Amino acid sequence: MQHLITTSDFSKEEILELFEDAKIFKDLQSNLFLKGKLIVTLFFENSTRTRSAFEIAAKRLGAEVVSLDVGTSSRSKGETIFDTVANINAMKPDAIIIRHSECGLPGSLTEFVDCPIINAGDGKHAHPTQALLDLFTIIEHFDGETEGKKVAIVGDVRTSRVAGSNRKLLPRFGMEVIFVAPDCFKHESNDHRQVDFIDEIIDEVDVVMSLRTQLERHNEIYFESINEYAKDYCITNETFGERDILLLHPGPVNRNVDISDEMLKDPRSKVLQQVSNGVAVRMAILKKLLG
């Protein structure tokens, strides 16, 4: 039995095989690969894209989905998350998809279950399915030629689990990750080059991945207003100019803070393509772990 807690749970070869399935699933047509399977989603944090993408992916494959309302679960009566998951496991689901604010929690649940655990995001730690769909989008855009490509990840890299997963995954496919952030949002690790402003590296990058400013994950107020942050870190048409750069964002996008309205409409922006790819990649992941 295999789980997906971080992207390192899949080898490079497994990821490339996964993407072959994702290419087939890109038309998002329904099939019966997982007919008779039952998948439980357990989201302790708000989610629109990830939760709906997983549920649509499962149903496209013919699986049944049970989405538990954690607000009215026994957790509100004092039950531990470990007991909650153990009780769900006793009902014999075929997979459990979980999102939680505590770093490392999905991985700590694997010993309590007899089915795959899929991490849909844990705190500031990891978001493996988002990183995999980002990689899939990049590989498709560059026709598989990723060696030597440079990816600028812009914004709140310190608290972003998307940045955390991509900084480990993308270099496995020959890409250099560069973090662009103000000092208060810089990553604590020195594993990657970090710069203050996008202008410093815009002429050398092939991909810009903008991030949402996750103010809810900070205990301090670093900017007088969100517009003050946007002055230096919002991706605009002026930022890109005529450069041939791929623009990504994991969503949700804070318009005119992360990316301008104009750039979201620009053909270089693949934000909605990421959403479509997210369903296809998650279909491939479910097929791999449950098939």
HUNOR-V553060 format. One line per field, one symbol per residue. burial: + if it has 16 or more other C-alpha atoms within 10 Angstrom, else -. A space follows every 10 residues. Layout:
BEGIN
burial = ???
END
This chain:
BEGIN
burial = --+++++--- ----+--++- +++-++-+-- --++--++++ ++++-----+ +-++++++++ +++++----- ---------- -+--++-++- --++++++++ ---++++-++ -+++++++++ ++++++++++ ++++++++-- -----+--++ ++++++++++ ++++++++++ +-+-++++++ ++--+++--- ---+++++-- -+--++++++ +++------- --------++ -++++++--+ ----++++++ +-++++++++ --++---+++ +--+++++++ +++++++-++ -
END
